[in-house]
């Protein structure tokens, strides 16, 4: 399946791709593992995923054409 | 979530003192108000390893941030008897010494305005997908972390 990737903050410095073709991955836990293997820097920092603008607290299914945001800790204000 | 329109909170660059004073002035016709509480966040010239922060560059996942802010706004209005609440957060570059966050709450008596203002600031910092990049005078940078 194809997903759209949005990277923010310091994560945007090392994950610059906007689209990802992945097979055999169906949920956010699987995607996290895939991303951490592909981008080892990601496994060294805290981050959260949001799928279609829903912040992920526990494992969730990802469907084709989903938009997944990868977000480091927030620092607004 | 209610069907109330989602308000924008983002402004490009620093929030000017004249914008803040105009916001205050606009409330003179709302005579049921007895107290305002205002929080202003200012970019601090932190020193890290002998280098000082000259500006912060803010970015956000704007859609998600505005949805989340809408949810917080609704919660706060349910929790406190407020007359009004205004929130502005900078995006883009804000120099040290300039204002990057403006939270303004008003109520008939002071306590709800004060408590709501504090809660909005805390929740905004913790829950909104906004990131500050601290720019140093020598061109290097580091990513801000909220304490």
Backbone of each chain as ProteinMPNN parsed JSONL, in Angstrom:
{"seq_chain_A": "XXXXXXXXXXXXXXXXXXXXXXXXXXXXXXXXXXXXXXXXXXXXXXXXXXXXXXXXXXXXXXXXXXXXXXXXXXXXX", "coords_chain_A": {"N_chain_A": [[0.837, -1.203, 0.0], [0.234, 2.354, -0.326], [1.372, 5.131, 1.478], [1.042, 8.485, 2.7], [3.543, 10.604, 3.928], [4.166, 12.788, 6.643], [6.559, 14.767, 8.047], [7.862, 16.291, 10.985], [9.463, 19.036, 12.801], [12.578, 18.176, 14.325], [12.618, 15.673, 13.203], [11.949, 16.016, 10.569], [14.325, 16.703, 9.516], [15.753, 14.413, 8.944], [14.0, 12.574, 7.864], [12.878, 12.828, 4.856], [11.343, 11.979, 2.82], [8.184, 11.887, 1.126], [6.327, 10.101, 0.435], [5.476, 6.656, 0.868], [5.911, 3.329, -0.036], [4.682, 0.419, 1.088], [4.676, -3.005, 1.919], [3.026, -5.69, 3.494], [2.677, -4.506, 5.904], [0.378, -3.522, 8.309], [-0.464, -2.078, 10.433], [0.026, 0.51, 13.004], [2.041, -0.181, 14.839], [3.598, -1.941, 13.324], [4.404, -0.198, 11.323], [5.943, 1.649, 12.768], [8.131, 0.054, 13.522], [9.152, -0.54, 11.005], [9.85, 2.06, 10.128], [11.756, 2.773, 12.066], [13.739, 0.926, 11.512], [14.465, 1.686, 8.958], [15.144, 4.358, 9.321], [17.389, 4.84, 11.488], [17.933, 6.895, 13.347], [15.493, 7.654, 14.29], [14.75, 5.812, 16.193], [16.107, 6.63, 18.358], [14.917, 8.776, 19.5], [12.083, 10.402, 21.13], [8.838, 10.064, 19.847], [5.658, 10.637, 18.235], [2.978, 9.163, 16.377], [0.553, 10.307, 14.014], [-2.364, 9.309, 12.51], [-4.14, 10.099, 9.727], [-4.735, 12.577, 10.96], [-5.335, 11.783, 13.552], [-4.046, 11.413, 16.677], [-1.969, 8.803, 17.65], [-2.441, 6.585, 20.248], [-2.575, 3.938, 21.013], [-1.902, 0.799, 19.317], [-2.993, 0.782, 15.91], [-4.924, 0.127, 12.972], [-3.67, 0.661, 9.668], [-4.664, 2.029, 6.639], [-4.634, 1.815, 3.019], [-3.428, 4.711, 1.317], [-3.461, 6.338, 3.531], [-2.649, 9.189, 5.6], [0.212, 9.739, 7.318], [1.566, 11.239, 10.104], [4.691, 12.074, 11.516], [5.833, 12.865, 14.577], [7.94, 14.73, 16.672], [8.542, 15.45, 20.248], [6.356, 18.053, 21.379], [6.844, 21.618, 21.172], [5.682, 24.17, 21.449], [4.628, 27.598, 22.116]], "CA_chain_A": [[0.0, 0.0, 0.0], [0.937, 3.632, -0.364], [0.939, 6.11, 2.463], [1.664, 9.8, 2.614], [4.266, 10.871, 5.176], [4.424, 14.176, 7.035], [7.55, 14.772, 9.134], [7.923, 17.616, 11.604], [10.535, 19.346, 13.74], [13.888, 17.594, 14.001], [12.424, 14.467, 12.377], [11.935, 16.46, 9.168], [15.715, 16.858, 9.048], [16.306, 13.154, 8.413], [13.006, 11.859, 7.046], [12.464, 13.862, 3.911], [10.446, 11.42, 1.803], [6.798, 12.279, 1.325], [5.474, 8.938, 0.168], [6.078, 5.383, 1.232], [5.225, 2.123, -0.506], [5.008, -0.651, 2.023], [3.865, -4.221, 1.82], [3.126, -6.545, 4.675], [2.483, -3.733, 7.142], [-1.047, -3.2, 8.343], [-0.839, -1.258, 11.595], [1.016, 1.523, 13.391], [3.203, -0.838, 15.452], [4.408, -2.433, 12.215], [4.985, 0.959, 10.633], [7.002, 2.186, 13.637], [9.288, -0.826, 13.411], [9.679, -0.316, 9.66], [10.487, 3.387, 10.072], [12.947, 2.78, 12.915], [14.778, 0.183, 10.794], [14.867, 2.473, 7.787], [15.737, 5.605, 9.813], [17.818, 4.497, 12.848], [17.871, 8.063, 14.239], [14.143, 7.738, 14.852], [14.639, 4.95, 17.382], [16.827, 7.262, 19.466], [14.174, 9.919, 20.048], [10.663, 10.19, 21.41], [7.978, 10.601, 18.798], [4.3, 10.107, 18.151], [2.396, 9.148, 15.036], [-0.859, 10.648, 13.857], [-2.882, 8.745, 11.266], [-5.268, 10.927, 9.287], [-4.935, 13.609, 11.983], [-5.669, 11.231, 14.87], [-2.823, 11.043, 17.378], [-2.054, 7.382, 18.006], [-2.064, 6.236, 21.631], [-2.3, 2.496, 20.981], [-1.814, 0.273, 17.955], [-4.165, 1.021, 15.071], [-4.801, -0.315, 11.58], [-3.414, 1.689, 8.651], [-5.2, 1.609, 5.348], [-4.009, 2.407, 1.837], [-3.616, 6.154, 1.105], [-3.526, 7.08, 4.8], [-1.614, 10.192, 5.821], [0.813, 9.473, 8.625], [2.475, 12.292, 10.563], [5.685, 11.625, 12.5], [5.98, 14.105, 15.341], [8.76, 14.727, 17.893], [7.837, 16.153, 21.337], [5.889, 19.393, 21.007], [7.528, 22.703, 21.885], [5.071, 25.46, 21.132], [4.523, 28.572, 23.205]], "C_chain_A": [[0.874, 1.255, 0.0], [0.428, 4.505, 0.771], [1.674, 7.426, 2.249], [2.311, 10.08, 3.962], [4.405, 12.368, 5.402], [5.41, 14.125, 8.197], [7.684, 16.18, 9.675], [9.141, 17.766, 12.507], [11.833, 18.674, 13.329], [13.759, 16.338, 13.147], [12.43, 14.828, 10.889], [13.344, 16.657, 8.618], [16.29, 15.558, 8.502], [15.276, 12.257, 7.714], [12.409, 12.89, 6.095], [11.532, 13.311, 2.833], [8.998, 11.742, 2.151], [5.82, 11.123, 1.104], [6.221, 7.666, 0.496], [5.232, 4.264, 0.651], [5.622, 0.994, 0.408], [4.079, -1.836, 1.812], [4.055, -5.022, 3.086], [3.024, -5.776, 5.992], [1.031, -3.277, 7.18], [-1.425, -2.313, 9.515], [0.311, -0.339, 12.011], [2.23, 0.907, 14.092], [4.164, -1.338, 14.373], [5.113, -1.295, 11.495], [6.129, 1.56, 11.45], [8.279, 1.365, 13.495], [9.966, -0.616, 12.049], [10.458, 1.009, 9.598], [11.778, 3.426, 10.889], [14.09, 1.968, 12.29], [15.343, 1.019, 9.651], [15.585, 3.766, 8.197], [16.171, 5.393, 11.274], [17.759, 5.674, 13.834], [16.524, 8.169, 14.954], [14.013, 6.926, 16.14], [15.326, 5.571, 18.596], [16.052, 8.415, 20.087], [12.724, 9.532, 20.336], [9.863, 10.772, 20.243], [6.603, 9.973, 18.887], [3.875, 10.087, 16.697], [0.977, 9.702, 15.113], [-1.293, 10.069, 12.516], [-4.153, 9.502, 10.909], [-5.716, 11.894, 10.388], [-5.446, 13.087, 13.326], [-4.355, 10.815, 15.532], [-2.98, 9.627, 17.934], [-1.569, 7.14, 19.437], [-1.79, 4.737, 21.719], [-2.431, 2.012, 19.533], [-3.131, 0.399, 17.181], [-3.904, 0.564, 13.646], [-4.522, 0.882, 10.662], [-3.951, 1.172, 7.324], [-4.479, 2.342, 4.217], [-4.386, 3.887, 1.722], [-3.773, 6.958, 2.4], [-2.423, 8.147, 4.824], [-1.078, 9.998, 7.235], [1.8, 10.593, 8.964], [3.403, 11.706, 11.615], [6.131, 12.871, 13.264], [6.879, 13.935, 16.561], [8.002, 15.46, 19.013], [7.52, 17.607, 20.971], [6.65, 20.466, 21.801], [7.011, 24.072, 21.469], [5.099, 26.384, 22.333], [5.812, 29.345, 23.394]], "O_chain_A": [[2.071, 1.213, 0.285], [-0.776, 4.612, 1.002], [2.772, 7.468, 1.694], [1.716, 9.83, 5.01], [4.719, 13.123, 4.481], [5.127, 13.505, 9.222], [7.626, 17.152, 8.921], [9.762, 16.787, 12.921], [12.16, 18.605, 12.144], [14.699, 15.976, 12.439], [12.866, 14.036, 10.054], [13.537, 16.763, 7.406], [17.212, 15.584, 7.687], [15.646, 11.291, 7.047], [11.563, 13.702, 6.469], [10.992, 14.068, 2.027], [8.637, 11.854, 3.323], [4.663, 11.164, 1.523], [7.448, 7.609, 0.41], [4.011, 4.236, 0.812], [6.801, 0.65, 0.489], [2.882, -1.69, 1.565], [5.135, -5.022, 3.677], [3.259, -6.334, 7.063], [0.518, -2.717, 6.211], [-2.559, -1.843, 9.601], [1.409, -0.396, 11.457], [3.34, 1.421, 13.953], [5.379, -1.181, 14.486], [6.275, -1.415, 11.106], [7.162, 1.936, 10.895], [9.372, 1.917, 13.364], [11.19, -0.526, 11.958], [11.574, 1.064, 9.082], [12.769, 4.026, 10.473], [15.263, 2.275, 12.504], [16.552, 1.046, 9.42], [16.508, 4.216, 7.519], [15.423, 5.721, 12.194], [17.557, 5.464, 15.03], [16.426, 8.696, 16.062], [13.273, 7.294, 17.052], [15.155, 5.104, 19.722], [16.481, 8.975, 21.096], [12.215, 8.512, 19.87], [10.184, 11.842, 19.726], [6.405, 8.934, 19.516], [4.344, 10.886, 15.886], [0.297, 9.583, 16.132], [-0.65, 10.317, 11.496], [-5.111, 9.541, 11.681], [-6.901, 12.011, 10.698], [-5.935, 13.863, 14.146], [-3.636, 9.964, 15.009], [-3.969, 9.298, 18.588], [-0.43, 7.455, 19.782], [-0.873, 4.315, 22.423], [-2.976, 2.694, 18.665], [-4.216, 0.161, 17.712], [-2.768, 0.615, 13.175], [-5.065, 1.97, 10.856], [-3.718, 0.024, 6.944], [-3.807, 3.35, 4.436], [-5.524, 4.267, 1.997], [-4.171, 8.122, 2.367], [-1.4, 8.016, 4.151], [-1.818, 10.084, 8.215], [2.74, 10.86, 8.215], [2.978, 10.948, 12.487], [6.717, 13.796, 12.7], [6.609, 13.08, 17.404], [6.938, 16.028, 18.765], [8.322, 18.292, 20.335], [7.043, 20.247, 22.947], [7.775, 24.993, 21.181], [5.534, 26.006, 23.42], [5.893, 30.206, 24.27]]}, "seq_chain_B": "XXXXXXXXXXXXXXXXXXXXXXXXXXXXXXXXXXXXXXXXXXXXXXXXXXXXXXXXXXXXXXXXXXXXXXXXXXXXXXXXXXXXXXXXXXXXXXXXXXXXXXXXXXXXXXXXXXXXXXXXXXXXXXXXXXXXXXXXXXXXXXXXXXX", "coords_chain_B": {"N_chain_B": [[-17.7, 16.941, 19.331], [-18.476, 20.35, 18.788], [-20.354, 22.202, 16.286], [-19.244, 24.612, 15.938], [-17.287, 27.131, 14.381], [-13.923, 26.47, 13.5], [-11.363, 28.244, 14.923], [-8.627, 30.24, 13.761], [-5.394, 30.301, 15.166], [-2.919, 31.051, 14.534], [-0.293, 33.336, 13.842], [1.749, 35.16, 11.606], [5.094, 35.422, 12.254], [6.346, 37.665, 14.865], [4.223, 38.68, 17.637], [2.785, 41.752, 17.889], [3.201, 44.444, 20.294], [1.308, 46.471, 19.879], [-0.825, 45.166, 18.666], [-1.641, 43.62, 20.806], [-2.428, 45.587, 22.649], [-4.53, 46.718, 21.232], [-6.261, 44.547, 21.203], [-6.96, 44.434, 23.878], [-8.26, 46.894, 24.148], [-10.54, 46.488, 22.587], [-12.292, 45.256, 24.288], [-13.643, 47.053, 25.854], [-16.289, 47.6, 25.419], [-17.561, 45.414, 26.363], [-19.126, 45.229, 28.986], [-19.8, 43.523, 31.03], [-17.615, 42.237, 31.863], [-15.204, 41.786, 34.439], [-12.638, 41.164, 34.969], [-9.483, 40.558, 33.432], [-7.166, 38.165, 32.192], [-3.889, 37.797, 31.187], [-1.469, 36.086, 29.33], [1.802, 36.328, 28.178], [4.092, 35.0, 26.044], [7.553, 35.163, 25.64], [10.364, 35.237, 23.501], [13.22, 33.81, 24.702], [16.592, 34.709, 25.271], [18.43, 32.339, 25.42], [21.456, 30.931, 26.712], [23.62, 28.59, 25.453], [26.227, 26.454, 25.755], [27.999, 28.633, 25.399], [26.914, 29.872, 23.205], [24.386, 32.085, 22.007], [20.803, 32.226, 21.806], [19.29, 33.602, 19.026], [16.874, 33.778, 17.773], [13.635, 32.175, 17.477], [12.329, 29.747, 15.355], [9.191, 28.887, 14.416], [7.237, 26.024, 13.594], [4.341, 24.131, 12.579], [1.975, 21.428, 12.741], [-0.474, 22.348, 11.226], [-3.298, 21.902, 10.703], [-3.999, 19.822, 12.481], [-3.234, 20.99, 14.892], [-5.01, 23.148, 15.074], [-7.447, 21.837, 15.258], [-7.1, 20.484, 17.666], [-6.758, 22.657, 19.371], [-9.265, 23.772, 19.212], [-10.765, 21.836, 20.502], [-9.659, 22.038, 23.09], [-10.386, 24.663, 23.69], [-13.203, 24.423, 23.769], [-13.457, 22.684, 25.977], [-12.42, 24.334, 28.001], [-14.212, 26.463, 28.042], [-16.429, 25.081, 28.935], [-15.637, 24.447, 31.467], [-14.988, 26.804, 32.89], [-16.556, 29.917, 33.828], [-16.375, 31.946, 31.434], [-16.155, 35.107, 29.747], [-14.846, 35.733, 27.399], [-12.217, 34.419, 25.247], [-9.039, 34.509, 23.868], [-6.526, 33.433, 21.667], [-3.252, 33.437, 20.475], [-0.623, 32.274, 18.51], [2.69, 32.398, 17.413], [4.001, 31.688, 14.144], [6.791, 30.789, 12.097], [9.626, 33.027, 12.053], [10.699, 34.408, 15.12], [12.241, 36.904, 16.878], [14.647, 37.024, 19.612], [13.378, 38.377, 22.589], [11.024, 39.212, 21.493], [7.404, 38.79, 21.289], [5.794, 35.646, 21.309], [3.625, 34.163, 21.998], [0.284, 34.668, 22.923], [-2.139, 34.737, 25.214], [-5.388, 35.306, 26.251], [-7.816, 35.815, 28.53], [-11.112, 36.431, 29.785], [-13.393, 37.325, 32.369], [-16.313, 37.681, 34.552], [-15.559, 37.867, 37.221], [-12.304, 37.709, 38.806], [-11.023, 35.085, 39.225], [-11.876, 32.827, 37.475], [-10.867, 33.761, 34.997], [-8.107, 33.933, 35.494], [-7.424, 31.259, 36.189], [-8.273, 29.837, 33.918], [-6.657, 30.953, 31.969], [-4.099, 30.11, 32.728], [-4.437, 27.334, 32.482], [-4.951, 27.037, 29.741], [-2.495, 27.863, 28.626], [-0.751, 25.878, 29.635], [-1.883, 23.536, 28.531], [-1.788, 24.096, 25.8], [0.983, 24.152, 25.331], [1.617, 21.497, 25.912], [-0.027, 19.893, 24.302], [-0.415, 20.778, 21.663], [0.613, 20.294, 18.303], [3.27, 21.793, 17.695], [6.403, 23.191, 16.862], [9.489, 24.498, 18.005], [12.355, 25.931, 16.698], [15.446, 26.648, 17.805], [17.438, 29.253, 16.937], [20.822, 30.01, 16.584], [23.273, 32.673, 16.951], [25.464, 32.103, 15.359], [24.495, 30.723, 13.208], [23.96, 28.063, 13.582], [21.687, 25.559, 14.989], [19.253, 24.373, 17.422], [16.702, 22.078, 18.575], [13.954, 23.257, 20.32], [12.926, 22.395, 23.634], [10.131, 21.799, 25.616], [9.685, 22.672, 29.006]], "CA_chain_B": [[-17.224, 18.293, 18.973], [-19.59, 21.175, 18.323], [-20.178, 22.631, 14.895], [-18.694, 25.97, 15.913], [-16.197, 27.284, 13.433], [-12.584, 26.34, 14.065], [-10.667, 29.528, 14.799], [-7.193, 30.208, 13.54], [-4.642, 30.934, 16.254], [-1.554, 31.313, 14.089], [0.073, 34.598, 13.211], [3.059, 35.055, 10.994], [6.107, 36.232, 12.936], [6.103, 38.108, 16.239], [2.952, 39.331, 17.983], [3.237, 43.098, 18.251], [2.548, 45.056, 21.456], [0.141, 47.269, 19.481], [-1.911, 44.196, 18.462], [-2.093, 43.229, 22.148], [-3.174, 46.698, 23.262], [-5.806, 46.838, 20.509], [-7.126, 43.46, 21.688], [-7.488, 44.846, 25.194], [-9.187, 48.015, 23.923], [-11.787, 45.985, 22.011], [-13.169, 44.72, 25.325], [-14.251, 48.107, 26.673], [-17.745, 47.567, 25.238], [-18.095, 44.228, 27.056], [-19.101, 45.767, 30.347], [-20.029, 42.491, 32.052], [-16.296, 41.727, 32.267], [-14.6, 42.449, 35.594], [-11.217, 40.816, 35.066], [-8.796, 39.929, 32.3], [-5.875, 37.58, 32.503], [-3.101, 37.739, 29.942], [-0.134, 35.495, 29.365], [2.603, 36.627, 27.001], [5.344, 34.243, 25.95], [8.587, 35.952, 24.967], [11.522, 34.415, 23.118], [14.312, 34.033, 25.648], [17.936, 34.59, 24.687], [19.146, 31.322, 26.2], [22.868, 30.687, 26.369], [23.942, 27.171, 25.484], [27.635, 26.243, 25.367], [28.616, 29.877, 24.953], [26.211, 30.477, 22.06], [23.081, 32.542, 22.465], [19.667, 32.092, 20.892], [18.934, 34.907, 18.463], [15.463, 33.734, 17.36], [13.031, 30.842, 17.373], [11.505, 29.579, 14.163], [8.114, 27.96, 14.749], [6.442, 25.343, 12.575], [3.257, 23.381, 13.217], [1.049, 20.615, 11.941], [-1.507, 23.357, 11.473], [-4.662, 21.352, 10.762], [-4.184, 19.075, 13.73], [-3.11, 21.939, 16.004], [-6.235, 23.944, 15.184], [-8.503, 20.942, 15.758], [-6.807, 20.246, 19.084], [-7.026, 23.912, 20.082], [-10.72, 23.9, 19.251], [-11.202, 20.918, 21.572], [-9.245, 22.632, 24.37], [-11.223, 25.85, 23.871], [-14.532, 23.967, 24.198], [-13.3, 22.179, 27.353], [-12.19, 25.448, 28.924], [-15.479, 27.206, 28.163], [-17.335, 24.275, 29.76], [-15.12, 24.363, 32.831], [-14.918, 28.113, 33.55], [-17.516, 30.91, 33.312], [-15.611, 33.004, 30.761], [-16.822, 35.957, 28.752], [-14.152, 35.444, 26.137], [-10.877, 33.819, 25.265], [-8.329, 34.722, 22.6], [-5.23, 32.759, 21.69], [-2.431, 33.658, 19.28], [0.701, 31.647, 18.557], [3.489, 32.739, 16.228], [4.683, 30.729, 13.271], [7.903, 31.482, 11.437], [10.74, 33.495, 12.878], [10.458, 35.42, 16.15], [13.548, 37.218, 17.467], [14.748, 37.079, 21.071], [12.782, 39.604, 23.121], [9.702, 39.447, 20.914], [6.314, 37.964, 21.816], [5.467, 34.515, 20.425], [2.371, 33.553, 22.451], [-0.606, 35.64, 23.584], [-3.375, 34.105, 25.684], [-6.153, 36.403, 26.846], [-9.121, 35.323, 28.989], [-11.868, 37.456, 30.508], [-14.577, 36.833, 33.08], [-16.958, 38.677, 35.396], [-14.682, 37.997, 38.385], [-10.944, 37.394, 38.355], [-10.514, 33.72, 39.34], [-11.988, 31.999, 36.254], [-9.964, 34.269, 33.955], [-6.728, 33.576, 35.853], [-7.241, 29.803, 36.112], [-8.432, 29.404, 32.528], [-5.479, 31.412, 31.231], [-2.998, 29.201, 33.05], [-4.707, 26.0, 31.929], [-4.781, 27.108, 28.284], [-1.058, 27.908, 28.325], [-0.176, 24.556, 29.91], [-2.377, 22.55, 27.562], [-1.26, 24.449, 24.47], [2.384, 23.714, 25.254], [1.727, 20.041, 25.99], [-0.882, 19.116, 23.403], [-0.487, 21.235, 20.274], [1.789, 19.923, 17.51], [4.017, 22.986, 17.285], [7.816, 22.978, 17.183], [10.342, 25.688, 17.974], [13.757, 25.673, 16.348], [16.221, 27.758, 18.362], [18.502, 29.642, 15.998], [21.917, 30.705, 17.249], [23.862, 33.766, 16.168], [26.455, 31.6, 14.397], [23.845, 30.004, 12.114], [23.581, 26.697, 13.975], [20.385, 25.526, 15.652], [18.831, 23.173, 18.149], [15.24, 22.068, 18.707], [13.466, 23.644, 21.647], [12.187, 21.398, 24.415], [9.331, 22.46, 26.646], [9.923, 22.147, 30.361]], "C_chain_B": [[-18.385, 19.123, 18.419], [-19.338, 21.613, 16.88], [-19.68, 24.074, 14.798], [-17.467, 26.015, 15.012], [-14.848, 27.166, 14.149], [-11.826, 27.646, 13.821], [-9.19, 29.329, 14.516], [-6.493, 30.859, 14.733], [-3.279, 31.428, 15.766], [-1.385, 32.693, 13.465], [1.498, 34.452, 12.688], [4.051, 35.985, 11.692], [5.667, 36.657, 14.325], [4.721, 38.735, 16.405], [3.317, 40.713, 18.523], [2.506, 43.629, 19.479], [1.317, 45.878, 21.06], [-1.063, 46.364, 19.217], [-2.508, 43.802, 19.82], [-2.913, 44.359, 22.773], [-4.506, 46.927, 22.556], [-6.79, 45.752, 20.956], [-7.754, 43.834, 23.027], [-8.561, 45.923, 24.981], [-10.544, 47.543, 23.406], [-12.773, 45.502, 23.069], [-13.887, 45.789, 26.147], [-15.772, 48.137, 26.54], [-18.38, 46.376, 25.951], [-18.096, 44.51, 28.558], [-19.449, 44.753, 31.433], [-18.697, 41.926, 32.574], [-15.76, 42.519, 33.458], [-13.119, 42.146, 35.741], [-10.7, 40.161, 33.807], [-7.549, 39.246, 32.831], [-5.148, 37.384, 31.184], [-1.79, 37.021, 30.198], [0.562, 35.853, 28.063], [3.871, 35.796, 27.058], [6.336, 35.058, 25.144], [9.782, 35.06, 24.658], [12.728, 34.799, 23.974], [15.654, 33.806, 24.962], [18.747, 33.624, 25.544], [20.589, 31.241, 25.747], [23.158, 29.209, 26.515], [25.345, 26.975, 24.922], [28.257, 27.509, 24.764], [27.957, 30.534, 23.747], [24.857, 30.96, 22.538], [22.027, 32.463, 21.363], [19.311, 33.479, 20.352], [17.463, 34.949, 18.038], [14.957, 32.308, 17.476], [12.186, 30.83, 16.106], [10.47, 28.496, 14.463], [7.482, 27.346, 13.509], [5.368, 24.544, 13.31], [2.609, 22.442, 12.218], [-0.268, 21.365, 12.111], [-2.916, 22.79, 11.617], [-4.937, 20.68, 12.096], [-4.135, 20.018, 14.935], [-4.406, 22.728, 16.191], [-7.406, 23.092, 15.686], [-8.35, 20.718, 17.256], [-7.121, 21.503, 19.906], [-8.518, 24.143, 20.238], [-11.292, 23.06, 20.409], [-10.867, 21.5, 22.959], [-10.141, 23.833, 24.685], [-12.616, 25.452, 24.395], [-14.49, 23.476, 25.652], [-13.216, 23.326, 28.346], [-13.48, 26.258, 29.122], [-16.505, 26.433, 29.003], [-16.945, 24.341, 31.23], [-15.183, 25.691, 33.595], [-15.957, 29.067, 32.962], [-16.802, 32.117, 32.686], [-16.496, 33.846, 29.86], [-16.153, 35.774, 27.398], [-12.735, 34.941, 26.335], [-10.256, 34.01, 23.882], [-6.936, 34.125, 22.717], [-4.512, 33.016, 20.369], [-1.053, 33.051, 19.484], [1.432, 32.011, 17.269], [3.905, 31.503, 15.448], [5.795, 31.517, 12.579], [8.857, 32.044, 12.478], [10.336, 34.6, 13.854], [11.785, 35.66, 16.872], [13.495, 37.222, 18.987], [14.186, 38.428, 21.545], [11.409, 39.906, 22.557], [8.687, 38.441, 21.459], [5.904, 36.891, 20.797], [4.149, 33.832, 20.82], [1.573, 34.583, 23.24], [-1.899, 34.909, 23.921], [-4.111, 35.113, 26.544], [-7.538, 35.88, 27.218], [-9.803, 36.396, 29.837], [-13.094, 36.832, 31.161], [-15.136, 37.932, 33.974], [-16.11, 38.957, 36.637], [-13.342, 37.353, 38.06], [-10.56, 35.914, 38.275], [-10.676, 32.866, 38.07], [-11.029, 32.453, 35.153], [-8.529, 33.827, 34.225], [-6.495, 32.075, 35.67], [-7.333, 29.289, 34.679], [-7.19, 29.772, 31.725], [-4.315, 30.45, 31.471], [-3.208, 27.829, 32.395], [-4.528, 25.979, 30.407], [-3.293, 27.09, 27.92], [-0.429, 26.527, 28.511], [-0.601, 23.539, 28.853], [-1.854, 22.825, 26.164], [0.176, 23.927, 24.309], [2.511, 22.189, 25.201], [1.051, 19.316, 24.834], [-0.901, 19.562, 21.945], [0.784, 20.881, 19.5], [2.453, 21.143, 16.869], [5.464, 22.736, 17.707], [8.606, 24.268, 17.037], [11.779, 25.279, 17.687], [14.548, 26.879, 16.835], [17.416, 28.047, 17.458], [19.57, 30.426, 16.752], [22.53, 31.743, 16.308], [24.85, 33.262, 15.116], [25.83, 30.768, 13.263], [23.467, 28.567, 12.447], [22.213, 26.729, 14.672], [20.241, 24.31, 16.545], [17.317, 23.255, 18.314], [14.844, 22.305, 20.147], [12.765, 22.464, 22.319], [11.404, 22.119, 25.494], [9.571, 21.816, 27.997], [8.601, 22.081, 31.113]], "O_chain_B": [[-19.193, 18.607, 17.646], [-18.253, 21.417, 16.334], [-19.691, 24.679, 13.726], [-16.715, 25.046, 14.909], [-14.66, 27.688, 15.248], [-11.667, 28.092, 12.684], [-8.582, 28.364, 14.978], [-6.968, 31.871, 15.25], [-2.572, 32.132, 16.486], [-2.213, 33.15, 12.676], [2.323, 33.728, 13.245], [3.857, 37.201, 11.713], [4.736, 36.088, 14.895], [4.131, 39.247, 15.453], [4.065, 40.83, 19.493], [1.335, 43.313, 19.692], [0.37, 45.968, 21.841], [-2.197, 46.745, 19.507], [-3.723, 43.669, 19.96], [-3.969, 44.114, 23.357], [-5.496, 47.288, 23.192], [-7.99, 45.998, 21.074], [-8.933, 43.577, 23.268], [-9.64, 45.858, 25.572], [-11.577, 48.122, 23.744], [-13.961, 45.354, 22.784], [-14.661, 45.457, 27.045], [-16.467, 48.633, 27.426], [-19.598, 46.332, 26.124], [-17.2, 44.093, 29.291], [-19.401, 45.075, 32.62], [-18.66, 41.232, 33.589], [-15.845, 43.747, 33.494], [-12.422, 42.78, 36.533], [-11.368, 39.329, 33.193], [-6.949, 39.699, 33.805], [-5.704, 36.882, 30.207], [-1.087, 37.314, 31.165], [-0.006, 35.705, 26.981], [4.635, 35.884, 28.019], [5.998, 35.584, 24.084], [10.162, 34.222, 25.475], [13.185, 35.941, 23.969], [15.835, 32.863, 24.192], [19.633, 34.032, 26.295], [20.911, 31.448, 24.577], [22.961, 28.638, 27.587], [25.613, 27.29, 23.763], [28.95, 27.452, 23.748], [28.371, 31.608, 23.31], [24.237, 30.318, 23.386], [22.315, 32.61, 20.175], [19.063, 34.41, 21.119], [16.872, 36.025, 17.952], [15.736, 31.358, 17.562], [11.437, 31.764, 15.823], [10.817, 27.345, 14.727], [7.223, 28.027, 12.517], [5.473, 24.308, 14.514], [2.69, 22.643, 11.006], [-1.065, 21.069, 13.002], [-3.644, 23.152, 12.541], [-5.953, 20.926, 12.747], [-4.904, 19.86, 15.884], [-4.849, 22.952, 17.318], [-8.249, 23.57, 16.445], [-9.321, 20.755, 18.012], [-7.68, 21.416, 21.0], [-8.978, 24.645, 21.263], [-12.157, 23.5, 21.167], [-11.687, 21.457, 23.876], [-10.596, 23.994, 25.817], [-13.137, 26.057, 25.333], [-15.366, 23.803, 26.454], [-13.854, 23.301, 29.398], [-13.792, 26.681, 30.235], [-17.336, 27.027, 29.689], [-17.796, 24.298, 32.118], [-15.405, 25.701, 34.806], [-16.217, 29.044, 31.759], [-16.647, 33.162, 33.318], [-17.465, 33.353, 29.282], [-16.827, 35.673, 26.372], [-12.151, 35.025, 27.415], [-10.875, 33.71, 22.861], [-6.256, 34.289, 23.729], [-5.081, 32.84, 19.291], [-0.4, 33.285, 20.501], [0.867, 31.941, 16.177], [4.128, 30.429, 16.008], [5.745, 32.744, 12.487], [8.89, 31.598, 13.625], [9.716, 35.592, 13.47], [12.38, 34.728, 17.412], [12.431, 37.401, 19.58], [14.485, 39.476, 20.972], [10.699, 40.764, 23.081], [9.046, 37.399, 22.007], [5.699, 37.168, 19.615], [3.619, 33.019, 20.063], [2.106, 35.275, 24.107], [-2.656, 34.514, 23.033], [-3.533, 35.706, 27.454], [-8.337, 35.542, 26.345], [-9.138, 37.173, 30.522], [-13.742, 35.946, 30.603], [-14.518, 38.984, 34.138], [-15.954, 40.103, 37.056], [-13.251, 36.54, 37.14], [-9.845, 35.518, 37.355], [-9.71, 32.242, 37.63], [-10.444, 31.623, 34.456], [-7.819, 33.402, 33.313], [-5.499, 31.663, 35.074], [-6.567, 28.414, 34.274], [-6.727, 28.989, 30.896], [-3.635, 30.033, 30.533], [-2.281, 27.245, 31.832], [-4.011, 25.008, 29.855], [-2.886, 26.376, 27.004], [0.328, 26.061, 27.66], [0.222, 22.777, 28.345], [-1.516, 21.899, 25.427], [0.528, 23.342, 23.285], [3.396, 21.655, 24.533], [1.499, 18.245, 24.426], [-1.353, 18.814, 21.078], [1.894, 21.131, 19.97], [2.236, 21.471, 15.702], [5.726, 22.153, 18.759], [8.423, 25.028, 16.086], [12.34, 24.401, 18.343], [14.357, 27.993, 16.349], [18.282, 27.198, 17.248], [19.267, 31.381, 17.466], [22.351, 31.713, 15.09], [25.054, 33.918, 14.095], [26.548, 30.178, 12.456], [22.741, 27.922, 11.69], [21.656, 27.801, 14.912], [21.001, 23.346, 16.443], [16.72, 24.327, 18.212], [15.331, 21.647, 21.066], [12.107, 21.654, 21.667], [11.953, 22.958, 26.208], [9.652, 20.594, 28.123], [8.57, 21.668, 32.272]]}, "name": "protein", "num_of_chains": 2, "seq": "XXXXXXXXXXXXXXXXXXXXXXXXXXXXXXXXXXXXXXXXXXXXXXXXXXXXXXXXXXXXXXXXXXXXXXXXXXXXXXXXXXXXXXXXXXXXXXXXXXXXXXXXXXXXXXXXXXXXXXXXXXXXXXXXXXXXXXXXXXXXXXXXXXXXXXXXXXXXXXXXXXXXXXXXXXXXXXXXXXXXXXXXXXXXXXXXXXXXXXXXXXXXXXXXXXXXXXXXXXXXXXXX"}
